[in-house]
Amino acid sequence: MVIAFARAAGCLIVILLTACDNVSWGGVDVTVLPPPPRPSGAPAPGIEPGVERLPQGPVLFHVTTSGSIGSMVPVAEISGDSLLPLRATADPRVFGENFIAEHMRQGSEFVLFREGVRAGTFLVNGAVLDSSACGPVPRASGSLELGEAGTGVEEFLALERVQAPQIPRRPEQPLEATRTMRVLAPIYADKLLRHRNAQLPGNWERAMAQLMVVGLSTRNPGFTATFLVGDTLGPGLDDSGHSLFFVAMPTQLGYDTVYVSFHSYARTGKSAPEVVDFLDWDRDDWPELLLRVFGSRTTWYEAVGRDADGTWRRIFSDRCEVEPPPDNARATADTTAVSPPDTSGIR
């Protein structure tokens, strides 16, 4: 009995040391099969398995900072030229716990991006589930290591280090709004609002809630603008105003308003967008824009990008709680691409 046991133990040692798949010993063939790899999106070991689908592709995160400490929440799953919402099918808490175990473990490292380029790293110290209108939302806290591009910045986009794209270096030029952009933005807005028979602001400078330059890797920069009438850029207030958001991209003769979104609050409820940041997260050599949209009671994410056909469109909306418009009102929003007004002579 002792001899047989010793021979069996010797066989095991030989198998481990030689790393052979098939080993013959005393006329008996022994096959060693390694455990199958855990597929991406499967619950991590020790986490209760469930029917909840975890993301199969890269996940886009939004990071806000306070000094050297950061807070990070997931936005959506990147899928081709679109984004997919992160939603539980049955148990939101199980989904959130599994998501943290898979994507936001303590010690996980993320690459931070600002204005389309790498700006530093985010190291997860811990994560919890926060309550929101969309259900429990994973939120991680962690430490920041920032490069020159991240100095003084309070918001970043982030991806897990293994999923982060290598961004080509932009031409050496500051991403600052030019005089031409500041002159053109109200001219475009005036034409777009008149076309929709919407009230014009009494003061265009005050109505322009945001003007943001969008850097392109091989082209001159474009810009986005948000104009608000009877509203401010933040949550709350009533539904009596309207908002206009557009994206203008460079052409040989100037700019083209490639995307326009108009919301009359009386019909759609409050929807006031601002650009959080831009990044070529689908790696098609065109930037995608992440927007934070303010309602009267909720805040949500949207994204705008260029699809495979070259058309700019809204590629993502994560509005969980739709704020009901007034009775007998049709909840519609106008999102179009338009040609710019004649701006000959403006430089």
SETILUM-431883 format. One record per residue: residue in three letters; x, y, z of N, C-alpha, C in turn. Coordinates in pm, whole numbers, padded with zeros to 5 digits, always signed. Layout:
ALAXYZXYZXYZ;...
***
This chain:
MET+00084-00120+00000+00000+00000+00000+00087+00125+00000;VAL+00194+00124+00083+00283+00239+00092+00356+00260-00039;ILE+00402+00147-00099+00474+00157-00227+00384+00213-00336;ALA+00260+00166-00342+00165+00215-00443+00141+00364-00427;PHE+00127+00407-00301+00102+00549-00275+00222+00633-00317;ALA+00343+00581-00289+00465+00654-00326+00476+00667-00478;ARG+00441+00557-00550+00447+00564-00696+00347+00668-00750;ALA+00227+00672-00691+00126+00769-00736+00173+00911-00709;ALA+00234+00932-00591+00285+01065-00559+00397+01105-00654;GLY+00484+01007-00686+00591+01035-00781+00539+01073-00916;CYS+00432+01005-00958+00368+01038-01085+00320+01183-01086;LEU+00257+01224-00975+00205+01360-00966+00318+01462-00975;ILE+00431+01431-00906+00545+01522-00908+00599+01535-01049;VAL+00612+01422-01119+00663+01425-01256+00573+01510-01345;ILE+00442+01494-01328+00346+01570-01409+00363+01718-01386;LEU+00376+01760-01257+00387+01901-01226+00518+01960-01275;LEU+00627+01883-01262+00757+01936-01298+00776+01942-01449;THR+00725+01845-01520+00747+01841-01665+00643+01918-01742;ALA+00530+01951-01676+00421+02025-01740+00373+01955-01865;CYS+00376+01819-01865+00329+01743-01981+00178+01734-01979;ASP+00120+01733-02097-00024+01713-02105-00059+01566-02086;ASN+00022+01475-02140-00004+01332-02127+00122+01264-02072;VAL+00105+01187-01966+00217+01119-01901+00182+00971-01886;SER+00273+00885-01929+00254+00740-01913+00335+00693-01792;TRP+00272+00610-01708+00338+00559-01588+00284+00420-01559;GLY+00370+00325-01570+00330+00188-01537+00214+00139-01620;GLY+00207+00179-01747+00099+00130-01833-00028+00211-01824;VAL-00030+00319-01740-00150+00401-01725-00123+00539-01782;ASP-00209+00589-01873-00196+00724-01929-00275+00821-01844;VAL-00210+00928-01801-00275+01031-01720-00274+01161-01801;THR-00389+01224-01821-00401+01350-01895-00433+01463-01799;VAL-00354+01569-01807-00376+01686-01721-00440+01796-01805;LEU-00558+01840-01766-00631+01945-01838-00637+02069-01750;PRO-00585+02185-01796-00596+02307-01716-00740+02355-01712;PRO-00777+02428-01605-00914+02479-01597-00939+02578-01711;PRO-01060+02579-01765-01088+02673-01875-01080+02816-01826;PRO-01034+02910-01911-01026+03050-01868-01164+03107-01844;ARG-01169+03199-01748-01296+03265-01717-01323+03369-01825;PRO-01435+03356-01896-01462+03451-02004-01482+03590-01951;SER-01451+03690-02036-01474+03828-01996-01622+03849-01970;GLY-01653+03917-01858-01792+03941-01822-01848+03839-01728;ALA-01777+03726-01704-01826+03626-01610-01803+03675-01469;PRO-01890+03639-01372-01871+03683-01236-01736+03639-01183;ALA-01673+03726-01106-01543+03693-01048-01560+03585-00943;PRO-01452+03508-00914-01459+03404-00812-01505+03461-00679;GLY-01594+03390-00614-01644+03433-00485-01767+03520-00493;ILE-01803+03564-00617-01923+03646-00635-02038+03558-00679;GLU-02151+03580-00616-02269+03499-00647-02303+03511-00796;PRO-02304+03400-00870-02338+03408-01012-02486+03438-01030;GLY-02518+03509-01132-02659+03539-01158-02682+03552-01307;VAL-02800+03599-01342-02835+03610-01482-02791+03744-01540;GLU-02732+03830-01457-02696+03963-01503-02580+03958-01602;ARG-02598+04026-01713-02494+04034-01814-02399+04147-01780;LEU-02272+04115-01768-02171+04218-01749-02116+04261-01884;PRO-02058+04380-01894-02009+04429-02023-01907+04334-02085;GLN-01919+04316-02216-01824+04234-02290-01712+04316-02350;GLY-01734+04444-02367-01634+04531-02427-01580+04630-02327;PRO-01497+04725-02374-01443+04827-02284-01554+04912-02223;VAL-01528+04964-02105-01625+05048-02034-01567+05189-02021;LEU-01649+05288-02054-01611+05427-02039-01651+05475-01899;PHE-01558+05541-01831-01581+05591-01695-01567+05743-01693;HIS-01633+05804-01593-01624+05948-01569-01564+05969-01431;VAL-01457+06048-01425-01386+06072-01300-01395+06220-01264;THR-01433+06248-01140-01429+06384-01086-01329+06388-00973;THR-01269+06503-00949-01160+06510-00854-01184+06616-00747;SER-01117+06595-00635-01110+06693-00528-00969+06683-00470;GLY-00881+06770-00517-00741+06760-00477-00677+06639-00542;SER-00613+06556-00458-00546+06435-00509-00636+06313-00502;ILE-00762+06331-00463-00858+06220-00450-00958+06227-00564;GLY-00993+06111-00620-01087+06106-00730-01206+06016-00699;SER-01317+06042-00768-01437+05959-00761-01474+05918-00902;MET-01501+05789-00924-01521+05737-01059-01650+05656-01068;VAL-01729+05682-01173-01851+05606-01200-01847+05556-01344;PRO-01904+05438-01371-01912+05390-01509-02021+05464-01586;VAL-01996+05488-01713-02093+05557-01799-02166+05459-01889;ALA-02090+05381-01966-02150+05291-02065-02044+05196-02119;GLU-02091+05093-02187-02003+04999-02255-01980+05046-02398;ILE-01855+05049-02441-01822+05088-02578-01847+04970-02670;SER-01929+04992-02773-01963+04886-02868-01964+04945-03009;GLY-01854+04922-03084-01845+04979-03217-01846+05130-03211;ASP-01932+05194-03292-01941+05340-03289-02055+05388-03200;SER-02104+05302-03111-02210+05338-03018-02170+05303-02874;LEU-02256+05342-02782-02242+05305-02641-02365+05227-02598;LEU-02344+05130-02510-02453+05049-02457-02473+05082-02309;PRO-02599+05099-02265-02623+05130-02124-02586+05013-02034;LEU-02547+05045-01912-02515+04943-01811-02641+04922-01728;ARG-02713+04815-01757-02842+04793-01694-02854+04650-01644;ALA-02913+04635-01527-02944+04502-01474-03070+04449-01539;THR-03076+04318-01560-03196+04257-01616-03291+04207-01508;ALA-03239+04177-01391-03325+04124-01285-03293+04186-01149;ASP-03169+04178-01106-03131+04222-00972-03022+04328-00984;PRO-03057+04457-00971-02959+04563-00986-02844+04554-00885;ARG-02873+04507-00764-02767+04500-00664-02666+04391-00698;VAL-02714+04275-00743-02621+04169-00785-02538+04217-00903;PHE-02601+04286-00998-02529+04339-01112-02420+04435-01067;GLY-02455+04526-00976-02359+04623-00929-02242+04560-00855;GLU-02270+04461-00771-02164+04393-00697-02073+04316-00792;ASN-02132+04248-00888-02051+04175-00985-01968+04270-01071;PHE-02026+04385-01104-01953+04483-01184-01831+04534-01108;ILE-01850+04564-00979-01737+04611-00899-01628+04504-00893;ALA-01668+04379-00872-01570+04270-00862-01494+04250-00993;GLU-01560+04276-01104-01497+04253-01234-01417+04373-01284;HIS-01470+04495-01261-01412+04612-01326-01358+04719-01230;MET-01389+04712-01102-01349+04820-01011-01288+04764-00883;ARG-01210+04658-00896-01147+04597-00779-01043+04690-00718;GLN-01020+04676-00590-00916+04753-00523-00782+04725-00591;GLY-00709+04831-00622-00582+04819-00691-00591+04828-00842;SER-00712+04828-00899-00727+04841-01045-00678+04977-01091;GLU-00615+04979-01208-00555+05102-01259-00624+05145-01387;PHE-00654+05273-01396-00724+05331-01511-00642+05445-01568;VAL-00653+05462-01700-00587+05573-01767-00686+05689-01777;LEU-00641+05806-01737-00723+05927-01743-00697+06001-01873;PHE-00804+06056-01932-00792+06133-02054-00857+06270-02034;ARG-00794+06371-02092-00851+06505-02093-00824+06568-02229;GLU-00931+06621-02289-00924+06683-02421-00858+06590-02522;GLY-00891+06461-02512-00851+06365-02613-00714+06304-02595;VAL-00638+06341-02492-00504+06286-02474-00490+06231-02332;ARG-00389+06145-02312-00364+06088-02180-00320+06197-02083;ALA-00377+06191-01962-00352+06297-01864-00308+06244-01729;GLY-00305+06111-01709-00263+06056-01581-00324+05920-01557;THR-00321+05877-01430-00377+05747-01391-00464+05762-01268;PHE-00554+05668-01252-00644+05660-01136-00630+05521-01077;LEU-00598+05512-00948-00580+05385-00880-00693+05366-00779;VAL-00771+05257-00795-00888+05234-00711-00847+05194-00570;ASN-00901+05265-00471-00882+05229-00331-00998+05145-00277;GLY-01117+05167-00331-01234+05093-00288-01355+05137-00368;ALA-01464+05059-00363-01584+05091-00439-01708+05050-00362;VAL-01816+05126-00379-01944+05099-00314-02055+05120-00416;LEU-02177+05086-00376-02294+05110-00459-02368+05233-00407;ASP-02385+05333-00493-02461+05453-00460-02601+05442-00519;SER-02697+05503-00452-02834+05504-00504-02848+05618-00605;SER-02930+05594-00708-02957+05696-00810-03091+05665-00874;ALA-03133+05755-00965-03259+05732-01037-03253+05607-01122;CYS-03132+05565-01161-03116+05446-01244-03098+05319-01160;GLY-03102+05329-01028-03075+05215-00941-02936+05226-00882;PRO-02889+05122-00814-02755+05126-00755-02648+05148-00860;VAL-02561+05244-00837-02454+05277-00930-02319+05253-00863;PRO-02231+05173-00923-02098+05154-00866-02019+05285-00866;ARG-01956+05315-00755-01873+05435-00745-01743+05400-00673;ALA-01632+05430-00737-01501+05400-00680-01434+05528-00632;SER-01361+05519-00523-01275+05628-00479-01131+05582-00497;GLY-01042+05677-00523-00904+05638-00546-00811+05757-00551;SER-00685+05728-00578-00582+05831-00583-00546+05861-00727;LEU-00498+05982-00749-00466+06030-00883-00317+06055-00898;GLU-00266+06022-01014-00132+06062-01054-00147+06133-01188;LEU-00123+06264-01188-00153+06346-01305-00026+06394-01374;GLY-00033+06396-01507+00073+06456-01586+00043+06602-01613;GLU+00119+06658-01704+00102+06801-01735-00038+06829-01789;ALA-00092+06738-01871-00224+06760-01930-00336+06754-01827;GLY-00310+06697-01709-00414+06685-01608-00405+06784-01496;THR-00304+06870-01497-00286+06967-01389-00400+07067-01384;GLY-00463+07078-01267-00571+07173-01248-00705+07131-01305;VAL-00715+07009-01359-00838+06960-01420-00924+06891-01315;GLU-01055+06909-01321-01146+06852-01222-01229+06737-01276;GLU-01229+06714-01407-01307+06605-01466-01225+06535-01574;PHE-01238+06403-01579-01166+06323-01679-01258+06215-01732;LEU-01225+06163-01850-01276+06035-01898-01170+05931-01866;ALA-01212+05806-01846-01116+05702-01807-01156+05568-01866;LEU-01053+05486-01892-01071+05347-01934-00970+05263-01858;GLU-01005+05133-01841-00911+05043-01778-00782+05041-01859;ARG-00669+05026-01789-00540+05039-01855-00527+04946-01976;VAL-00575+04822-01964-00559+04728-02075-00649+04764-02193;GLN-00749+04850-02171-00842+04888-02278-00816+05028-02332;ALA-00722+05101-02274-00702+05241-02311-00634+05252-02447;PRO-00686+05337-02535-00625+05352-02668-00497+05434-02662;GLN-00409+05408-02758-00291+05491-02775-00331+05610-02864;ILE-00329+05729-02806-00376+05846-02878-00260+05912-02951;PRO-00272+05933-03083-00166+06004-03155-00152+06146-03104;ARG-00031+06195-03105-00003+06328-03053-00070+06435-03139;ARG-00138+06529-03073-00202+06639-03145-00099+06743-03186;PRO-00128+06817-03289-00040+06929-03323-00026+07023-03204;GLU+00089+07084-03191+00115+07174-03078+00035+07303-03095;GLN-00084+07306-03039-00166+07426-03042-00262+07421-02923;PRO-00278+07533-02856-00368+07535-02740-00513+07520-02783;LEU-00589+07444-02706-00732+07427-02736-00809+07541-02668;GLU-00799+07657-02727-00869+07775-02676-00960+07829-02785;ALA-01076+07876-02743-01171+07931-02840-01111+08054-02908;THR-01117+08056-03039-01068+08169-03116-01175+08278-03126;ARG-01134+08394-03174-01231+08501-03194-01336+08459-03296;THR-01291+08387-03401-01386+08341-03503-01493+08252-03442;MET-01453+08158-03355-01551+08071-03289-01650+08151-03206;ARG-01600+08249-03133-01688+08329-03047-01784+08415-03128;VAL-01741+08457-03247-01830+08536-03333-01932+08446-03403;LEU-01885+08331-03449-01974+08243-03525-02080+08176-03439;ALA-02047+08141-03315-02141+08065-03232-02276+08135-03218;PRO-02284+08265-03181-02415+08331-03175-02483+08345-03311;ILE-02404+08361-03419-02464+08371-03552-02533+08239-03589;TYR-02464+08128-03565-02526+07998-03590-02650+07979-03504;ALA-02637+08014-03376-02750+07995-03283-02870+08079-03324;ASP-02846+08202-03369-02956+08289-03411-03034+08226-03526;LYS-02961+08176-03627-03028+08114-03741-03104+07987-03699;LEU-03041+07905-03615-03103+07779-03575-03228+07802-03491;LEU-03226+07902-03403-03344+07930-03321-03456+07992-03405;ARG-03421+08082-03497-03524+08142-03584-03589+08034-03670;HIS-03510+07941-03719-03564+07833-03801-03667+07751-03724;ARG-03656+07748-03591-03748+07671-03507-03852+07759-03440;ASN-03861+07885-03483-03958+07981-03428-03947+07990-03276;ALA-03824+07982-03226-03801+07986-03082-03761+08127-03040;GLN-03793+08160-02917-03759+08292-02863-03608+08311-02861;LEU-03564+08429-02902-03423+08462-02901-03384+08522-02766;PRO-03261+08502-02725-03219+08558-02596-03201+08710-02605;GLY-03219+08779-02493-03195+08922-02492-03048+08955-02490;ASN-02967+08864-02441-02823+08884-02432-02754+08756-02477;TRP-02690+08760-02596-02631+08638-02650-02513+08590-02567;GLU-02436+08682-02514-02320+08641-02435-02364+08568-02309;ARG-02470+08616-02246-02520+08550-02126-02587+08417-02161;ALA-02650+08408-02276-02721+08286-02316-02625+08173-02352;MET-02502+08208-02393-02406+08105-02430-02348+08043-02302;ALA-02406+07929-02261-02368+07866-02134-02236+07794-02143;GLN-02199+07745-02264-02071+07676-02281-02025+07688-02426;LEU-01896+07711-02442-01831+07705-02572-01704+07623-02552;MET-01695+07508-02620-01583+07417-02597-01516+07383-02729;VAL-01384+07390-02729-01305+07354-02847-01283+07204-02848;VAL-01299+07143-02966-01280+06999-02983-01158+06976-03070;GLY-01052+06917-03014-00930+06893-03087-00939+06771-03176;LEU-00881+06779-03294-00876+06669-03389-00731+06635-03417;SER-00703+06508-03439-00564+06463-03450-00494+06516-03574;THR-00565+06524-03687-00501+06563-03812-00569+06682-03878;ARG-00656+06751-03807-00731+06863-03866-00732+06979-03769;ASN-00776+07094-03818-00797+07207-03729-00910+07174-03632;PRO-00910+07233-03513-01013+07198-03414-01151+07247-03454;GLY-01252+07178-03402-01390+07222-03414-01435+07280-03281;PHE-01566+07302-03268-01616+07352-03139-01762+07313-03120;THR-01804+07318-02995-01944+07294-02959-01993+07416-02880;ALA-02124+07434-02880-02182+07545-02805-02318+07505-02750;THR-02345+07550-02628-02476+07534-02565-02533+07672-02536;PHE-02654+07698-02586-02725+07824-02558-02853+07791-02481;LEU-02880+07868-02377-02997+07848-02295-03079+07977-02289;VAL-03210+07964-02305-03302+08077-02294-03399+08048-02180;GLY-03401+08134-02079-03487+08115-01964-03442+08001-01875;ASP-03311+07975-01870-03262+07861-01792-03114+07884-01759;THR-03063+07802-01669-02921+07802-01636-02868+07659-01648;LEU-02736+07646-01661-02674+07516-01682-02655+07446-01547;GLY-02758+07372-01508-02756+07300-01381-02893+07239-01357;PRO-02906+07155-01255-03036+07094-01227-03132+07193-01165;GLY-03262+07165-01181-03364+07246-01117-03429+07345-01211;LEU-03496+07443-01153-03575+07545-01221-03696+07478-01289;ASP-03769+07558-01368-03894+07505-01424-03875+07466-01570;ASP-03986+07439-01636-03981+07390-01774-04033+07494-01873;SER-03997+07620-01854-04049+07724-01941-03950+07772-02046;GLY-03826+07726-02042-03725+07775-02135-03698+07678-02248;HIS-03584+07696-02314-03541+07601-02416-03389+07604-02427;SER-03334+07496-02487-03190+07482-02501-03155+07452-02646;LEU-03035+07495-02685-02982+07466-02817-02838+07421-02801;PHE-02805+07306-02861-02669+07255-02859-02630+07219-03001;PHE-02508+07256-03041-02464+07217-03175-02314+07188-03175;VAL-02275+07109-03276-02135+07074-03300-02096+07133-03434;ALA-01986+07208-03438-01936+07268-03561-01798+07213-03592;MET-01781+07155-03709-01654+07097-03750-01593+07177-03866;PRO-01460+07181-03874-01394+07265-03974-01412+07212-04116;THR-01422+07304-04210-01423+07274-04354-01320+07365-04421;GLN-01307+07354-04552-01214+07440-04624-01254+07587-04618;LEU-01385+07612-04605-01435+07749-04607-01472+07803-04470;GLY-01460+07722-04367-01498+07769-04235-01538+07655-04145;TYR-01668+07649-04108-01721+07544-04022-01855+07497-04075;ASP-01888+07374-04042-02017+07315-04077-02082+07266-03949;THR-02206+07307-03925-02279+07260-03807-02330+07119-03837;VAL-02254+07020-03793-02279+06881-03830-02384+06815-03741;TYR-02413+06876-03626-02513+06817-03536-02579+06929-03458;VAL-02713+06922-03447-02791+07022-03373-02895+06951-03287;SER-02907+06993-03163-03011+06941-03074-03083+07058-03009;PHE-03215+07064-03029-03297+07171-02972-03406+07110-02885;HIS-03424+07165-02767-03528+07119-02675-03614+07235-02630;SER-03743+07227-02660-03840+07319-02603-03893+07255-02475;TYR-03864+07314-02361-03896+07249-02234-04045+07227-02216;ALA-04127+07312-02276-04272+07294-02262-04318+07163-02323;ARG-04242+07111-02420-04278+06986-02486-04199+06866-02434;THR-04072+06887-02402-03986+06774-02367-03946+06768-02220;GLY-03974+06874-02144-03915+06885-02012-03775+06941-02024;LYS-03720+06986-01913-03588+07048-01917-03483+06950-01965;SER-03394+06997-02055-03284+06917-02106-03173+07014-02146;ALA-03083+07042-02051-02977+07139-02072-02843+07068-02076;PRO-02782+07053-02195-02659+06973-02206-02531+07057-02193;GLU-02430+06993-02137-02295+07048-02140-02199+06935-02174;VAL-02090+06967-02243-01991+06868-02280-01898+06844-02161;VAL-01888+06717-02118-01793+06681-02014-01653+06680-02072;ASP-01636+06611-02184-01506+06602-02251-01523+06524-02380;PHE-01417+06515-02457-01419+06439-02581-01301+06342-02583;LEU-01319+06232-02658-01216+06129-02670-01252+06039-02787;ASP-01153+05997-02861-01175+05900-02969-01176+05760-02908;TRP-01283+05728-02835-01286+05601-02763-01317+05482-02853;ASP-01371+05505-02974-01393+05391-03064-01283+05380-03170;ARG-01182+05469-03162-01060+05460-03243-01088+05468-03393;ASP-01175+05562-03432-01203+05583-03574-01143+05713-03626;ASP-01055+05775-03547-00986+05899-03582-01078+06019-03578;TRP-01194+06005-03513-01284+06118-03488-01323+06117-03341;PRO-01331+06233-03278-01365+06234-03135-01513+06210-03111;GLU-01543+06144-03001-01679+06133-02951-01694+06228-02832;LEU-01815+06278-02812-01841+06377-02708-01928+06316-02600;LEU-01885+06323-02474-01969+06283-02363-02036+06406-02305;LEU-02168+06402-02297-02246+06513-02245-02310+06476-02111;ARG-02316+06575-02023-02397+06563-01902-02518+06654-01922;VAL-02636+06597-01908-02759+06671-01936-02834+06693-01805;PHE-02874+06819-01781-02944+06856-01659-03093+06866-01685;GLY-03172+06796-01603-03316+06809-01604-03362+06886-01482;SER-03492+06898-01464-03542+06971-01348-03527+06889-01220;ARG-03517+06754-01234-03501+06670-01115-03388+06569-01127;THR-03341+06542-01247-03239+06439-01266-03128+06490-01357;THR-03018+06417-01356-02904+06442-01444-02866+06310-01509;TRP-02832+06314-01637-02799+06189-01707-02690+06216-01812;TYR-02639+06106-01868-02535+06114-01971-02595+06094-02110;GLU-02538+06165-02205-02562+06139-02346-02429+06146-02418;ALA-02423+06095-02541-02300+06101-02620-02335+06129-02765;VAL-02248+06203-02831-02264+06238-02971-02136+06196-03044;GLY-02151+06137-03162-02035+06093-03237-02066+06077-03384;ARG-01964+06041-03458-01973+06025-03603-01981+05875-03634;ASP-02085+05832-03705-02101+05691-03732-02021+05649-03855;ALA-02033+05521-03892-01954+05468-04002-01986+05534-04135;ASP-02106+05591-04149-02145+05658-04272-02102+05804-04275;GLY-02037+05850-04169-01991+05988-04164-02094+06085-04111;THR-02207+06035-04060-02313+06121-04007-02297+06138-03857;TRP-02304+06262-03811-02300+06289-03668-02440+06269-03610;ARG-02446+06197-03500-02574+06168-03438-02556+06143-03289;ARG-02667+06139-03219-02663+06101-03079-02647+05949-03071;ILE-02539+05903-03010-02510+05761-03006-02544+05697-02873;PHE-02590+05779-02777-02618+05723-02645-02701+05821-02565;SER-02799+05768-02489-02876+05847-02394-02912+05757-02277;ASP-02887+05806-02157-02905+05724-02038-03003+05788-01941;ARG-03108+05846-01996-03210+05912-01914-03302+05807-01854;CYS-03290+05785-01724-03367+05678-01659-03508+05723-01626;GLU-03519+05842-01570-03650+05891-01527-03692+06004-01620;VAL-03786+05976-01709-03832+06079-01801-03925+06173-01728;GLU-03892+06300-01728-03974+06399-01659-04095+06433-01746;PRO-04216+06408-01696-04335+06423-01780-04356+06567-01825;PRO-04381+06588-01956-04414+06723-02004-04556+06760-01962;PRO-04596+06885-01982-04733+06926-01949-04835+06843-02025;ASP-04958+06842-01973-05066+06768-02038-05086+06817-02182;ASN-05122+06721-02268-05152+06748-02408-05033+06803-02485;ALA-04914+06786-02430-04795+06831-02501-04723+06712-02560;ARG-04663+06732-02675-04593+06624-02744-04446+06629-02706;ALA-04396+06523-02642-04258+06520-02595-04165+06483-02709;THR-04119+06583-02781-04028+06558-02892-03909+06650-02882;ALA-03801+06607-02937-03681+06690-02944-03632+06692-03087;ASP-03578+06806-03128-03529+06823-03263-03379+06802-03263;THR-03332+06697-03330-03189+06673-03344-03158+06655-03491;THR-03088+06753-03548-03064+06752-03691-02923+06798-03723;ALA-02882+06772-03847-02760+06832-03901-02804+06936-04002;VAL-02742+07054-03998-02785+07164-04085-02664+07225-04151;SER-02690+07303-04254-02583+07379-04319-02566+07511-04244;PRO-02445+07561-04235-02422+07684-04160-02470+07806-04237;PRO-02494+07917-04166-02531+08040-04236-02413+08098-04311;ASP-02439+08192-04398-02333+08256-04473-02250+08343-04379;THR-02123+08310-04367-02036+08385-04277-01917+08442-04353;SER-01936+08469-04479-01826+08526-04559-01783+08659-04502;GLY-01657+08679-04494-01605+08803-04442-01563+08795-04297;ILE-01604+08688-04227-01566+08672-04087-01435+08597-04079;ARG-01342+08642-04003-01214+08577-03987-01182+08560-03839;
***
